[in-house]
Amino acid sequence: MPYNEKLADRIREVLTDQKKVEEKTMFRGMCFMVNGKMCICVSGDEIMCRIDPEIYEEAIERDGCRAMVRNGKPIKGYIYVNEDNVKTKKNLDYWINLCLVYNKKAKPAKKRKPK
């Protein structure tokens, strides 16, 4: 399933003030890397937010949210948010800001050795 280009454009617009933003194709969509770390992605008609695992339980209770699941288990710190719940700028800004706050303290992924 292709990712929602309009949603990606809205995220690009919010991230214009960030210094180091890079776009990468991941998770069947477009991921926005900030300071070399995955920050927020668009997958289908959802955004995938990388947030502080300490606020995960509170955040997952919000309308339109679901856990990112890997091998049958939810991954704390990663949440999918339905497009319907980020239609307003205020709601989209809320999720992007959560991602940016955590991005400052998140550790970058370890580089894989070439095969």
C-alpha positions in Angstrom: 0.0 0.0 0.0 1.5 3.4 -1.0 1.8 6.0 1.7 -0.4 9.1 1.9 1.6 11.8 0.0 -0.6 14.6 1.4 0.1 13.5 5.0 3.8 13.3 4.2 3.7 16.9 2.8 2.0 18.1 6.0 4.8 16.5 8.1 7.5 18.0 5.8 6.0 21.4 6.4 6.1 21.1 10.2 9.7 19.8 10.1 11.0 22.7 8.0 12.5 24.4 11.1 14.5 21.3 12.0 18.2 21.4 10.9 19.0 17.8 9.9 16.0 16.1 8.3 16.4 13.3 5.9 13.7 11.2 4.2 14.1 7.4 3.8 11.7 4.8 2.5 11.0 2.4 5.4 8.1 0.5 7.0 6.2 0.5 3.7 6.2 4.3 3.7 8.3 7.4 4.2 10.3 8.0 7.3 11.6 11.3 8.4 14.9 11.0 10.1 15.9 13.9 12.4 19.5 14.2 13.5 20.2 10.8 12.0 17.5 9.1 14.1 14.1 7.8 13.0 11.5 10.3 14.2 8.1 9.9 12.4 6.9 7.9 9.4 3.9 7.9 7.1 2.7 4.4 6.3 -0.5 4.1 4.3 -3.0 6.5 5.9 -1.3 6.5 9.3 1.7 8.1 11.0 4.1 6.0 13.0 5.4 8.0 15.9 8.6 7.2 17.8 7.8 8.5 21.3 9.3 8.2 24.8 8.5 4.7 26.1 7.8 6.3 29.5 4.6 8.0 28.1 3.7 5.1 25.8 0.8 3.8 28.0 -0.8 7.2 28.2 -0.4 7.9 24.5 -1.8 4.6 23.3 -5.1 5.3 25.0 -5.8 8.3 22.7 -8.3 8.0 20.0 -7.1 6.5 16.7 -3.9 5.0 18.2 -2.7 1.5 18.0 0.5 -0.2 19.0 3.3 -1.2 16.6 3.5 -4.9 16.9 6.5 -7.1 16.1 6.5 -10.9 16.5 3.1 -10.6 18.2 4.3 -8.2 20.8 3.7 -4.4 21.0 6.9 -2.3 20.9 6.8 0.4 23.5 7.7 3.7 22.1 6.2 3.2 18.7 2.6 4.1 18.0 0.5 4.3 14.8 -2.0 7.2 14.7 -4.8 7.1 12.1 -5.0 10.0 9.6 -8.5 10.9 10.9 -6.9 11.8 14.3 -4.3 14.2 12.8 -6.6 16.2 10.4 -6.1 19.4 12.3 -2.8 21.2 12.5 -3.1 21.2 16.3 -3.4 17.4 16.5 -0.6 16.7 13.9 1.7 19.2 15.8 1.0 17.4 19.1 2.3 14.1 17.7 5.2 15.6 15.8 6.2 17.5 19.0 6.1 14.2 21.0 8.4 12.6 18.4 10.8 15.6 18.4 11.1 15.7 22.2 12.0 12.1 22.3 14.3 12.4 19.3 16.6 14.6 21.4 17.3 11.9 23.9 16.9 8.8 21.6 19.9 6.8 20.7 20.7 6.3 17.0 20.3 2.8 15.6 23.5 0.9 15.4 25.0 0.8 12.0 24.9 -2.6 10.3 28.0 -4.1 8.8 27.8 -4.6 5.1 27.3 -8.2 4.1 
